[in-house]
Amino acid sequence: MKILLKGITGLFLLTVAGCSQERRYVYPMGQRLELQRVCRAVTASNTNRFMVLLGKIYPLNNDGRTASLEEISTSLEDAGYFCGPFRLKNAPCSTGKNRRLDHSACAFSS
């Protein structure tokens, strides 16, 4: 009987402690959505790099020729941008991995 009472008490405490944190959804920011929209258009040009100048989008290829995309414009500020997992370069390592995308060692790797 004591074991059953301890089990019920333990289950009650786990239920109360486990449900105390409120769940919430974080909506994507407008700039992130705009970057995703532009990246879809730029990757159709077989590149993952682009430059924004005065609202016009210039895909950057290795061949040296750059022409703006005529069909779309953007509200992103003037700068150079990349599409893809470049933001994950210094991210923590996934389970079972011992190197990051930039080939540096993870902090927990042995």
Secondary structure by P-SEA (a helix, b strand, c coil): caaaaaaaaaaaaaaaaaacbbbbbbcccaaaaaaaaaaaaaaaaccccccccccbbbbbcccccccccccccccccccccccccccccccccccccccccccccccccc
